[in-house]
Amino acid sequence: SQNKATTPPPPNNYISITMTTRVPLSTDDIISPSPDGKDSYYAKIPILRRRATTTGDSKKDPICVIVVGMAGSGKTTLMAQLQKSLNLRDDGDGDDNAAANNNNTADIESTSPPQSKRAGYAINLDPAAKYIPFSSSIDIRDTVDYIEVMRQHKLGPNGAILTCLNLFATKFDQVMAILERRAFPLENGDGEEKSDDDKKSDGGPPAKEEDEAKSKTDETQQQQQQHVNNNNTKALDDTDDTTTPNTTTTTTSNNSPLDYILIDTPGQIEAFTWSASGTIVTSALATTFPTVLAFVVDTPRCAASVHTFMSNMLYACSMLYRAKLPMVIVLNKIDIVGCEFVKEWMEDYDSFQEALDDASSANGYSDEMAGGGSGYYASLTRSLSLVLDEFYNHLHKVGVSAATGEGVEEFWTVVEQAAEDYEEGYLVDLKNRVEEQRMKERAMQRVGARKLVRDLQEDGQL
């Protein structure tokens, strides 16, 4: 028995293979792609999946507008005006409460454009807002309590906002599921609103089982609704009439597809644009719907200081570089100061240089301090303006008054143009990134397959 040849056992990381006939295997045979191939990668990204499985008509996708801007620029008031233009509000109690608690709402209603057939969906991501003048279908304040976060975690205002956004981002996949069901009701045949009809039309379970399942579902829905009503009643009892929190009162029973999704962000712009949660939210929306950034600018403040205008544009440039999404510069408060001078600065480099010279002479600053001459500050100012001149060529701009509603219809036109840039820019780049990642994974698989073939050959199993 000692002379009998024995085969050493294979290592633990090997799988024992019994082969009756030795068949030469190549690397391509071992890592042959799955039947769906490329589509398996596209299936992970909703908007690419829809483009691959449909005729590619992007007009059916709702446009997501993320409203950002410096504190005090009028983002929330603009959201209310945009909601009015889309006729988002119902005749429910939530609208009556909102109108009663905001003195400016009556003015907005009186100056809003005629009702249109466009459908929209509003989301509030500002956890620190005590009151918002629009009705949000999804509100972060219904999920996290800003004051309680400050108290429990011993945080300041900005830290509490960041923490609230981080907590909300952990459940943002549920928000995206709600948005997809609402945006594409006809494509979600297994949704709640169509489940009973689909079971009947598809020849579902027997009548007895169907009735039992339906009765259980109705009972569960009644319990959930009772729980929601109790929570809403408690919330209303614990707050004053002037600080009634905005709950999900705009849930509509209309199954028509959405045209727009409006996202209101916190007043502290850094809390959203430079945080991990803000990146998660932006990426999730951009990979599901055509997404546009609406950067709101305080026009009167830009008229008072040309350097304030440049600071706003630099921040907008950094956001564009970070998000890689098409951007619309919304010149707000044109009912106070017109926006033609800002558009001229963005379109004519020499005009902006003249404004810099005029500002330096009017304020009585020295050339080095105000932008003229050859000092460091002067060189920096003119160099930045030259960089921004190229940046302006890729921007859409529109003047809007959030108080009177002037320019809102033009805003929607510009948003449609920016959505086309999304299709031609961000979506193409997204496809390239997916393909690049796919090729990297395929290359890693080939390397692993070559190692496997070499080891099998050394062991005499191949």
C-alpha positions as CSV (number, residue, x, y, z in Angstrom):
1,S,0.0,0.0,0.0
2,Q,3.0,2.3,0.5
3,N,4.0,1.8,-3.2
4,K,0.5,2.8,-4.4
5,A,0.4,6.2,-6.0
6,T,-1.8,8.6,-4.2
7,T,-3.2,11.9,-5.4
8,P,-2.7,14.7,-2.9
9,P,-6.0,16.3,-1.7
10,P,-6.8,19.6,-3.4
11,P,-6.4,22.8,-1.3
12,N,-9.4,24.1,0.6
13,N,-10.0,26.9,-1.8
14,Y,-10.5,24.5,-4.7
15,I,-13.7,22.8,-5.7
16,S,-13.4,19.1,-6.5
17,I,-14.4,18.5,-10.1
18,T,-15.2,15.0,-11.5
19,M,-14.7,14.9,-15.3
20,T,-15.3,11.8,-17.4
21,T,-13.7,13.5,-20.5
22,R,-11.1,16.2,-20.4
23,V,-12.4,19.1,-22.4
24,P,-10.0,22.0,-23.0
25,L,-11.5,25.2,-21.5
26,S,-10.6,28.7,-22.5
27,T,-10.9,31.8,-20.4
28,D,-14.0,33.0,-22.4
29,D,-15.7,29.6,-21.7
30,I,-15.3,30.0,-17.9
31,I,-16.5,33.6,-17.7
32,S,-19.1,33.5,-20.5
33,P,-21.5,36.4,-20.0
34,S,-25.0,35.9,-18.7
35,P,-27.9,35.9,-21.2
36,D,-28.9,39.5,-20.3
37,G,-25.3,40.6,-20.5
38,K,-25.1,44.4,-20.6
39,D,-28.7,44.8,-19.5
40,S,-27.8,43.4,-16.1
41,Y,-25.7,46.4,-15.4
42,Y,-28.3,48.8,-16.7
43,A,-31.0,47.2,-14.6
44,K,-29.3,48.7,-11.5
45,I,-29.9,52.2,-12.6
46,P,-33.6,53.1,-13.1
47,I,-33.3,55.7,-15.8
48,L,-31.0,53.5,-17.9
49,R,-33.4,50.5,-17.4
50,R,-36.3,52.5,-18.6
51,R,-34.4,53.8,-21.6
52,A,-33.3,50.2,-22.5
53,T,-36.8,48.6,-22.1
54,T,-38.9,51.4,-23.7
55,T,-38.8,53.3,-26.9
56,G,-36.6,55.9,-25.2
57,D,-39.2,58.7,-25.1
58,S,-37.8,61.0,-22.4
59,K,-40.9,63.2,-22.5
60,K,-42.6,60.6,-20.3
61,D,-40.2,61.1,-17.5
62,P,-40.9,63.8,-14.9
63,I,-38.2,66.5,-14.5
64,C,-36.8,66.7,-11.0
65,V,-35.9,70.3,-10.0
66,I,-33.6,70.6,-7.0
67,V,-33.9,74.2,-5.7
68,V,-30.7,75.4,-4.0
69,G,-29.2,78.8,-3.2
70,M,-27.8,81.0,-0.5
71,A,-29.8,81.7,2.7
72,G,-32.3,84.4,2.2
73,S,-32.3,84.1,-1.6
74,G,-36.0,83.1,-1.6
75,K,-35.9,79.4,-2.3
76,T,-39.0,78.4,-0.2
77,T,-41.1,81.3,-1.5
78,L,-40.1,80.3,-5.0
79,M,-41.2,76.8,-4.3
80,A,-44.6,78.1,-3.3
81,Q,-44.9,80.1,-6.5
82,L,-43.8,77.1,-8.6
83,Q,-46.3,74.9,-6.9
84,K,-49.0,77.4,-7.7
85,S,-48.1,77.5,-11.3
86,L,-48.3,73.7,-11.5
87,N,-51.6,73.7,-9.7
88,L,-50.4,71.1,-7.2
89,R,-52.7,72.1,-4.4
90,D,-55.9,70.2,-3.7
91,D,-59.0,71.5,-1.9
92,G,-58.0,69.8,1.3
93,D,-57.5,71.1,4.8
94,G,-53.8,71.3,4.4
95,D,-54.1,74.2,1.9
96,D,-56.5,76.0,4.1
97,N,-54.1,75.8,7.0
98,A,-51.2,77.0,4.8
99,A,-53.2,79.9,3.5
100,A,-54.3,80.9,7.0
101,N,-50.7,80.9,8.4
102,N,-49.0,82.8,5.7
103,N,-49.7,86.5,5.0
104,N,-48.0,86.3,1.6
105,T,-50.0,83.4,0.3
106,A,-53.0,85.5,-0.6
107,D,-50.8,87.8,-2.7
108,I,-49.2,84.8,-4.4
109,E,-52.6,83.3,-5.2
110,S,-53.9,86.5,-6.7
111,T,-50.9,86.9,-9.0
112,S,-50.4,83.2,-10.0
113,P,-50.8,82.3,-13.7
114,P,-53.8,80.5,-14.9
115,Q,-54.3,76.9,-13.9
116,S,-52.5,74.4,-16.1
117,K,-52.8,70.6,-16.6
118,R,-49.2,70.0,-15.5
119,A,-48.8,67.6,-12.6
120,G,-46.1,67.9,-10.0
121,Y,-44.9,66.6,-6.7
122,A,-43.3,68.7,-3.9
123,I,-40.7,67.4,-1.3
124,N,-39.3,69.4,1.6
125,L,-35.8,68.5,2.8
126,D,-35.4,71.4,5.3
127,P,-35.8,69.9,8.8
128,A,-35.4,73.2,10.6
129,A,-38.2,75.0,8.8
130,K,-40.9,75.9,11.3
131,Y,-43.4,76.7,8.5
132,I,-43.4,76.4,4.8
133,P,-45.8,78.2,2.5
134,F,-46.4,75.2,0.2
135,S,-47.9,71.8,0.7
136,S,-45.3,69.0,0.5
137,S,-46.2,65.5,-0.3
138,I,-43.1,64.2,1.4
139,D,-41.7,66.2,4.3
140,I,-38.5,65.4,6.2
141,R,-40.1,66.9,9.3
142,D,-42.5,64.0,9.4
143,T,-39.6,61.6,9.8
144,V,-37.0,63.3,12.0
145,D,-37.5,65.9,14.7
146,Y,-35.0,68.7,14.4
147,I,-35.3,70.0,18.0
148,E,-35.2,66.5,19.4
149,V,-32.0,65.8,17.4
150,M,-30.4,68.9,18.9
151,R,-31.4,67.9,22.4
152,Q,-30.4,64.2,22.3
153,H,-27.2,64.6,20.4
154,K,-26.2,68.0,22.0
155,L,-25.7,69.6,18.6
156,G,-25.8,73.1,17.2
157,P,-28.2,74.2,14.5
158,N,-26.0,73.2,11.5
159,G,-24.9,69.9,13.1
160,A,-28.6,69.1,13.8
161,I,-29.5,69.8,10.1
162,L,-26.7,67.5,8.9
163,T,-27.7,64.8,11.3
164,C,-31.4,65.0,10.2
165,L,-30.3,64.8,6.6
166,N,-28.1,61.8,7.3
167,L,-30.9,60.0,9.1
168,F,-33.4,60.8,6.3
169,A,-30.8,59.6,3.7
170,T,-30.8,56.1,5.2
171,K,-34.4,55.7,4.2
172,F,-34.3,57.6,0.9
173,D,-34.7,54.4,-1.0
174,Q,-38.2,54.3,0.2
175,V,-38.7,57.9,-1.0
176,M,-37.5,56.9,-4.4
177,A,-39.9,53.9,-4.5
178,I,-42.8,56.3,-3.7
179,L,-41.7,58.7,-6.4
180,E,-41.4,55.9,-9.0
181,R,-44.8,54.5,-8.2
182,R,-46.3,58.0,-8.4
183,A,-44.4,59.0,-11.5
184,F,-45.2,55.9,-13.5
185,P,-48.5,54.6,-12.3
186,L,-49.3,52.8,-15.5
187,E,-46.1,50.8,-15.4
188,N,-46.5,49.6,-11.8
189,G,-49.1,47.0,-12.3
190,D,-48.5,45.6,-8.8
191,G,-49.2,48.9,-7.1
192,E,-51.8,49.3,-4.4
193,E,-54.2,51.2,-6.7
194,K,-54.3,48.5,-9.3
195,S,-53.7,45.3,-7.4
196,D,-57.4,44.2,-7.2
197,D,-58.1,44.8,-10.9
198,D,-54.9,43.2,-12.0
199,K,-55.7,40.0,-10.0
200,K,-59.1,39.8,-11.6
201,S,-57.9,40.5,-15.1
202,D,-55.0,38.1,-14.8
203,G,-57.0,35.2,-13.5
204,G,-55.5,35.4,-10.0
205,P,-56.3,33.2,-7.0
206,P,-59.7,31.6,-6.5
207,A,-62.6,33.8,-5.4
208,K,-62.5,32.6,-1.7
209,E,-58.8,33.2,-1.3
210,E,-59.0,36.5,-3.1
211,D,-61.8,37.7,-0.8
212,E,-59.8,36.6,2.3
213,A,-56.7,38.4,1.0
214,K,-58.7,41.5,0.2
215,S,-60.3,41.6,3.6
216,K,-57.0,41.2,5.3
217,T,-55.5,44.0,3.1
218,D,-58.5,46.3,3.8
219,E,-58.2,45.6,7.6
220,T,-54.4,46.3,7.5
221,Q,-55.0,49.6,5.6
222,Q,-57.7,50.6,8.0
223,Q,-55.3,50.1,10.9
224,Q,-52.5,52.0,9.2
225,Q,-54.9,54.8,8.4
226,Q,-56.1,54.9,12.0
227,H,-52.5,55.1,13.2
228,V,-51.7,57.9,10.9
229,N,-54.8,59.8,11.9
230,N,-54.0,59.4,15.6
231,N,-50.4,60.7,15.0
232,N,-51.6,63.7,13.0
233,T,-54.2,64.5,15.6
234,K,-51.6,64.4,18.3
235,A,-49.3,66.6,16.3
236,L,-52.0,69.1,15.7
237,D,-52.9,69.2,19.4
238,D,-49.3,69.7,20.5
239,T,-48.7,72.7,18.3
240,D,-50.1,76.2,17.9
241,D,-52.2,77.2,15.0
242,T,-49.4,79.5,13.7
243,T,-46.8,76.7,13.8
244,T,-48.8,73.7,12.4
245,P,-46.4,71.3,10.9
246,N,-46.9,70.5,7.3
247,T,-47.9,66.8,7.0
248,T,-48.5,64.8,3.9
249,T,-51.8,66.4,3.0
250,T,-51.2,66.6,-0.7
251,T,-51.4,62.9,-1.5
252,T,-53.6,62.8,-4.5
253,S,-55.7,60.0,-5.9
254,N,-55.0,61.1,-9.5
255,N,-53.1,58.4,-11.3
256,S,-51.9,60.7,-14.1
257,P,-48.1,60.7,-14.6
258,L,-46.0,63.5,-13.1
259,D,-44.5,66.3,-15.1
260,Y,-42.2,67.8,-12.4
261,I,-40.8,66.9,-9.0
262,L,-39.8,69.9,-6.8
263,I,-37.2,69.5,-4.1
264,D,-36.7,72.3,-1.5
265,T,-33.4,72.1,0.3
266,P,-32.2,73.6,3.6
267,G,-31.4,77.3,3.9
268,Q,-27.9,76.5,4.9
269,I,-26.7,75.5,1.5
270,E,-23.5,73.9,2.7
271,A,-25.5,71.3,4.7
272,F,-26.9,69.9,1.5
273,T,-24.4,70.5,-1.2
274,W,-21.3,69.5,0.7
275,S,-22.6,66.6,2.8
276,A,-22.7,62.9,2.1
277,S,-26.4,62.8,2.5
278,G,-26.8,65.6,-0.1
279,T,-24.7,63.6,-2.5
280,I,-26.8,60.5,-1.9
281,V,-30.1,62.4,-2.5
282,T,-28.8,64.1,-5.6
283,S,-27.3,60.9,-7.1
284,A,-30.5,58.9,-6.4
285,L,-32.7,61.5,-8.1
286,A,-30.3,62.0,-11.0
287,T,-30.1,58.3,-11.8
288,T,-33.9,57.9,-11.7
289,F,-35.3,61.1,-13.3
290,P,-33.9,63.9,-15.5
291,T,-32.6,66.2,-12.9
292,V,-31.9,70.0,-13.0
293,L,-30.3,72.2,-10.4
294,A,-32.1,75.6,-9.9
295,F,-29.6,77.9,-8.2
296,V,-31.5,80.9,-6.7
297,V,-29.7,84.2,-6.7
298,D,-30.7,87.3,-4.7
299,T,-30.6,89.9,-7.5
300,P,-30.8,93.1,-5.3
301,R,-27.8,92.0,-3.4
302,C,-25.9,91.4,-6.6
303,A,-26.8,94.9,-7.7
304,A,-25.5,96.3,-4.5
305,S,-22.1,94.6,-4.8
306,V,-20.5,93.1,-7.9
307,H,-18.3,91.0,-5.6
308,T,-21.5,89.4,-4.1
309,F,-22.5,88.4,-7.6
310,M,-19.1,86.9,-8.3
311,S,-19.2,84.9,-5.0
312,N,-22.6,83.5,-6.0
313,M,-21.3,82.5,-9.4
314,L,-18.2,80.8,-7.9
315,Y,-20.5,78.8,-5.6
316,A,-22.7,77.8,-8.5
317,C,-19.6,76.8,-10.4
318,S,-18.5,74.5,-7.6
319,M,-21.9,72.9,-7.4
320,L,-21.9,72.3,-11.1
321,Y,-18.5,70.7,-10.9
322,R,-19.6,68.5,-8.0
323,A,-23.0,67.4,-9.2
324,K,-22.3,67.4,-13.0
325,L,-26.0,68.2,-13.5
326,P,-27.4,71.0,-15.8
327,M,-28.0,74.2,-13.9
328,V,-30.4,77.1,-14.2
329,I,-29.5,80.4,-12.6
330,V,-32.7,81.8,-11.2
331,L,-32.4,85.6,-10.7
332,N,-35.0,86.1,-8.0
333,K,-36.7,89.2,-6.7
334,I,-36.8,91.0,-10.1
335,D,-39.9,92.9,-8.8
336,I,-37.4,94.9,-6.7
337,V,-34.4,95.1,-9.1
338,G,-34.4,94.0,-12.7
339,C,-32.0,91.3,-13.8
340,E,-30.9,92.6,-17.2
341,F,-27.6,94.0,-15.7
342,V,-26.8,90.5,-14.4
343,K,-27.5,88.9,-17.7
344,E,-25.3,91.5,-19.4
345,W,-22.4,90.7,-17.0
346,M,-22.8,87.0,-17.8
347,E,-22.9,87.5,-21.5
348,D,-20.3,90.3,-21.9
349,Y,-16.9,90.0,-20.3
350,D,-16.0,93.7,-20.9
351,S,-19.3,94.8,-19.3
352,F,-18.4,93.0,-16.1
353,Q,-14.9,94.6,-16.1
354,E,-16.5,98.0,-16.4
355,A,-18.7,97.2,-13.5
356,L,-15.7,96.2,-11.4
357,D,-13.9,99.5,-12.3
358,D,-17.1,101.5,-11.5
359,A,-17.4,99.8,-8.1
360,S,-13.8,100.5,-7.2
361,S,-14.1,104.2,-8.0
362,A,-17.5,104.6,-6.4
363,N,-16.5,103.1,-3.1
364,G,-13.3,105.1,-3.0
365,Y,-11.1,102.0,-2.5
366,S,-7.6,101.8,-3.7
367,D,-7.0,99.9,-6.9
368,E,-5.5,96.9,-5.2
369,M,-8.4,96.6,-2.7
370,A,-11.2,97.2,-5.2
371,G,-10.2,95.2,-8.2
372,G,-8.3,97.7,-10.3
373,G,-4.5,98.1,-10.7
374,S,-2.0,95.2,-10.6
375,G,-2.3,94.0,-7.0
376,Y,-3.0,90.4,-5.9
377,Y,-6.7,91.0,-5.3
378,A,-7.1,92.8,-8.6
379,S,-5.4,90.0,-10.5
380,L,-7.5,87.4,-8.6
381,T,-10.7,89.2,-9.4
382,R,-10.1,89.6,-13.1
383,S,-8.7,86.0,-13.4
384,L,-11.8,84.6,-11.8
385,S,-14.1,86.6,-14.0
386,L,-12.3,85.3,-17.0
387,V,-12.8,81.7,-15.8
388,L,-16.4,82.4,-15.1
389,D,-16.9,83.8,-18.6
390,E,-16.4,80.3,-19.9
391,F,-18.6,78.9,-17.2
392,Y,-21.5,81.1,-18.2
393,N,-21.6,79.5,-21.7
394,H,-23.0,76.3,-20.1
395,L,-25.6,77.9,-17.9
396,H,-29.3,78.7,-18.4
397,K,-30.5,81.9,-16.7
398,V,-34.0,83.3,-16.1
399,G,-35.4,86.2,-14.1
400,V,-38.2,85.3,-11.6
401,S,-40.1,87.1,-8.9
402,A,-41.2,84.6,-6.2
403,A,-43.5,87.2,-4.7
404,T,-45.5,88.2,-7.8
405,G,-45.0,85.1,-10.0
406,E,-43.4,87.1,-12.8
407,G,-41.2,84.9,-15.0
408,V,-42.4,81.6,-13.7
409,E,-43.7,80.4,-17.1
410,E,-40.3,81.3,-18.6
411,F,-38.7,79.4,-15.8
412,W,-40.5,76.2,-16.9
413,T,-39.4,76.7,-20.5
414,V,-35.8,77.1,-19.4
415,V,-36.1,73.9,-17.2
416,E,-37.2,72.0,-20.3
417,Q,-34.1,73.2,-22.1
418,A,-31.9,72.2,-19.2
419,A,-33.6,68.7,-19.2
420,E,-32.4,68.3,-22.8
421,D,-28.9,69.1,-21.7
422,Y,-29.3,66.3,-19.1
423,E,-30.1,63.8,-21.9
424,E,-27.1,65.0,-23.9
425,G,-24.7,65.4,-21.1
426,Y,-25.2,63.7,-17.8
427,L,-27.1,60.7,-19.2
428,V,-24.4,60.0,-21.8
429,D,-21.7,60.4,-19.1
430,L,-23.6,58.0,-16.9
431,K,-23.7,55.4,-19.6
432,N,-20.0,55.8,-20.2
433,R,-19.3,55.4,-16.5
434,V,-21.5,52.2,-16.4
435,E,-19.6,50.8,-19.4
436,E,-16.3,51.7,-17.8
437,Q,-17.2,49.9,-14.6
438,R,-18.5,47.0,-16.5
439,M,-15.3,46.6,-18.5
440,K,-13.2,46.8,-15.2
441,E,-15.3,44.0,-13.7
442,R,-14.9,41.9,-16.8
443,A,-11.1,42.5,-16.8
444,M,-10.9,41.4,-13.2
445,Q,-13.0,38.3,-14.0
446,R,-10.6,37.5,-16.9
447,V,-7.6,37.8,-14.6
448,G,-9.2,35.5,-12.1
449,A,-10.2,33.0,-14.8
450,R,-6.6,32.8,-16.1
451,K,-5.3,32.1,-12.6
452,L,-7.9,29.3,-12.3
453,V,-7.0,27.7,-15.6
454,R,-3.3,27.9,-14.7
455,D,-3.8,26.3,-11.3
456,L,-6.0,23.5,-12.8
457,Q,-3.3,22.8,-15.4
458,E,-0.6,22.6,-12.7
459,D,-2.8,20.1,-10.8
460,G,-3.4,18.0,-13.9
461,Q,-7.1,18.5,-13.8
462,L,-7.2,20.4,-17.1
